[in-house]
Amino acid sequence: MGFFVDVILGYIAKSTRNAWRAGKSANWPLVEAIVTAAPIKSRGYGGTSIEIPYSYRSHGELYTGLHEEPSTLWNSRYMERFPRGRIFKVRVKPDEPEISVMRDEDQADESGLRPERIDQ
């Protein structure tokens, strides 16, 4: 029972952290990023997470980032959205360009749809 509670509390904490970051970065500039390696599944406190490594440029400098998406299951569908080489958008903190945030709501194409994969 304790493990189950840890997983649920960890999932809630990670989801809340991602929502807070997304909210505070809403007005940061958008830049293109690219997934640099296949997403990986990891287990730790709070259960399973999907980690998506990426790189992006801001003011001509190259930076790297890691998006961690909490998951209650081994969610391969989410992983399929971000294969290596996929281009997507991140928000970059203006005065600290090494800080970036990937927001789901920024991943829409011109029609407003959020495609499963935009690299096809």
NULO-711981 format. One record per residue (C-alpha): residue number from 1; residue in one letter; chain; x, y, z. Coordinates in nm, 4 decimals, padded with zeros to 6 digits. Example, Ala and Ser with C-alpha at 12.3 -4.5 7.8 and 13.67 -1.06 7.14 Angstrom:
2
tordren, sese, vexpa, u, v, w
1, A, A, 01.2300, -00.4500, 00.7800
2, S, A, 01.3670, -00.1060, 00.7140
***
This chain:
120
tordren, sese, vexpa, u, v, w
1, M, A, 00.0000, 00.0000, 00.0000
2, G, A, 00.2856, 00.2406, 00.0822
3, F, A, 00.4374, 00.2005, -00.2660
4, F, A, 00.1022, 00.2776, -00.4288
5, V, A, 00.0655, 00.5955, -00.2219
6, D, A, 00.4229, 00.7002, -00.3119
7, V, A, 00.3490, 00.6515, -00.6828
8, I, A, 00.0272, 00.8546, -00.6683
9, L, A, 00.1817, 01.1357, -00.4615
10, G, A, 00.4870, 01.1474, -00.6886
11, Y, A, 00.2686, 01.1595, -00.9989
12, I, A, 00.0659, 01.4464, -00.8531
13, A, A, 00.3838, 01.6331, -00.7530
14, K, A, 00.5441, 01.5946, -01.0991
15, S, A, 00.2220, 01.6923, -01.2777
16, T, A, 00.1817, 01.9966, -01.0548
17, R, A, 00.5452, 02.0984, -01.1154
18, N, A, 00.4989, 02.0708, -01.4946
19, A, A, 00.1767, 02.2760, -01.4811
20, W, A, 00.3453, 02.5442, -01.2683
21, R, A, 00.6410, 02.5659, -01.5086
22, A, A, 00.4073, 02.5828, -01.8088
23, G, A, 00.2094, 02.8649, -01.6498
24, K, A, 00.5052, 03.0787, -01.5511
25, S, A, 00.6709, 03.0372, -01.8934
26, A, A, 00.3627, 03.1339, -02.0986
27, N, A, 00.5109, 03.4684, -02.2057
28, W, A, 00.8653, 03.3468, -02.2712
29, P, A, 00.9828, 03.3436, -02.6345
30, L, A, 00.9196, 03.0286, -02.8411
31, V, A, 01.2104, 02.8582, -03.0180
32, E, A, 01.2416, 02.5360, -03.2136
33, A, A, 01.3969, 02.2384, -03.0416
34, I, A, 01.4907, 01.8938, -03.1679
35, V, A, 01.4715, 01.5617, -02.9862
36, T, A, 01.8343, 01.4467, -02.9636
37, A, A, 01.7797, 01.0843, -02.8580
38, A, A, 01.4953, 00.8394, -02.8270
39, P, A, 01.2791, 00.9071, -02.5228
40, I, A, 01.3484, 00.6803, -02.2284
41, K, A, 01.1272, 00.5409, -01.9570
42, S, A, 01.2562, 00.5694, -01.6043
43, R, A, 01.1288, 00.4583, -01.2683
44, G, A, 01.1862, 00.6404, -00.9473
45, Y, A, 01.0008, 00.8187, -00.6744
46, G, A, 00.6557, 00.8870, -00.8086
47, G, A, 00.6465, 00.5943, -01.0469
48, T, A, 00.7256, 00.5968, -01.4147
49, S, A, 00.8417, 00.9016, -01.6098
50, I, A, 00.9190, 00.9550, -01.9751
51, E, A, 01.2309, 01.1613, -02.0373
52, I, A, 01.2730, 01.3484, -02.3654
53, P, A, 01.6210, 01.4944, -02.4272
54, Y, A, 01.6414, 01.7891, -02.6660
55, S, A, 01.8586, 02.0748, -02.7859
56, Y, A, 01.7742, 02.4263, -02.8990
57, R, A, 01.9434, 02.7528, -02.9932
58, S, A, 01.8906, 03.0878, -02.8290
59, H, A, 02.0803, 03.3974, -02.9432
60, G, A, 02.3082, 03.1730, -03.1503
61, E, A, 02.4115, 02.9530, -02.8558
62, L, A, 02.3320, 02.5812, -02.8334
63, Y, A, 02.1577, 02.4545, -02.5192
64, T, A, 02.0191, 02.1208, -02.4068
65, G, A, 01.7091, 02.0369, -02.2086
66, L, A, 01.5236, 01.7397, -02.0672
67, H, A, 01.1461, 01.7201, -02.0473
68, E, A, 01.0169, 01.4787, -01.7849
69, E, A, 00.6581, 01.3649, -01.8304
70, P, A, 00.5007, 01.1690, -01.5438
71, S, A, 00.3172, 00.8565, -01.6463
72, T, A, 00.1132, 00.6061, -01.4517
73, L, A, 00.1839, 00.3435, -01.7173
74, W, A, 00.4633, 00.2662, -01.9626
75, N, A, 00.3023, 00.5128, -02.2007
76, S, A, 00.4550, 00.4316, -02.5385
77, R, A, 00.2000, 00.6538, -02.7178
78, Y, A, 00.3499, 00.9649, -02.5587
79, M, A, 00.6980, 00.8396, -02.6467
80, E, A, 00.5922, 00.7926, -03.0101
81, R, A, 00.5038, 01.1642, -03.0295
82, F, A, 00.8670, 01.2585, -02.9674
83, P, A, 01.0989, 01.0322, -03.1693
84, R, A, 01.4610, 01.1277, -03.2186
85, G, A, 01.4812, 01.4092, -03.4739
86, R, A, 01.1330, 01.5507, -03.4127
87, I, A, 01.1155, 01.9300, -03.4214
88, F, A, 00.8945, 02.0899, -03.1574
89, K, A, 00.8643, 02.4162, -02.9610
90, V, A, 01.0059, 02.5132, -02.6233
91, R, A, 00.9753, 02.8329, -02.4225
92, V, A, 01.3079, 02.9927, -02.3240
93, K, A, 01.3541, 03.2133, -02.0193
94, P, A, 01.4666, 03.5505, -02.1595
95, D, A, 01.7374, 03.6338, -01.9061
96, E, A, 01.8470, 03.2714, -01.8511
97, P, A, 01.8365, 03.0954, -02.1909
98, E, A, 01.9690, 02.7725, -02.0392
99, I, A, 01.6225, 02.7332, -01.8824
100, S, A, 01.3550, 02.6013, -02.1165
101, V, A, 01.0091, 02.4515, -02.0822
102, M, A, 00.8206, 02.2230, -02.3193
103, R, A, 00.4461, 02.2919, -02.3065
104, D, A, 00.1872, 02.0657, -02.4708
105, E, A, -00.0224, 02.3660, -02.5723
106, D, A, 00.2676, 02.4976, -02.7843
107, Q, A, 00.2840, 02.1811, -02.9949
108, A, A, -00.0011, 02.2694, -03.2355
109, D, A, 00.0411, 02.3166, -03.6097
110, E, A, -00.1001, 02.6127, -03.8075
111, S, A, -00.4503, 02.4648, -03.8047
112, G, A, -00.4516, 02.4508, -03.4260
113, L, A, -00.4364, 02.0725, -03.4198
114, R, A, -00.1855, 01.8844, -03.2095
115, P, A, -00.0522, 01.6169, -03.4428
116, E, A, 00.0746, 01.2884, -03.3101
117, R, A, 00.3988, 01.3486, -03.4996
118, I, A, 00.4938, 01.6641, -03.6829
119, D, A, 00.8034, 01.5146, -03.8461
120, Q, A, 00.6068, 01.3099, -04.1001
***
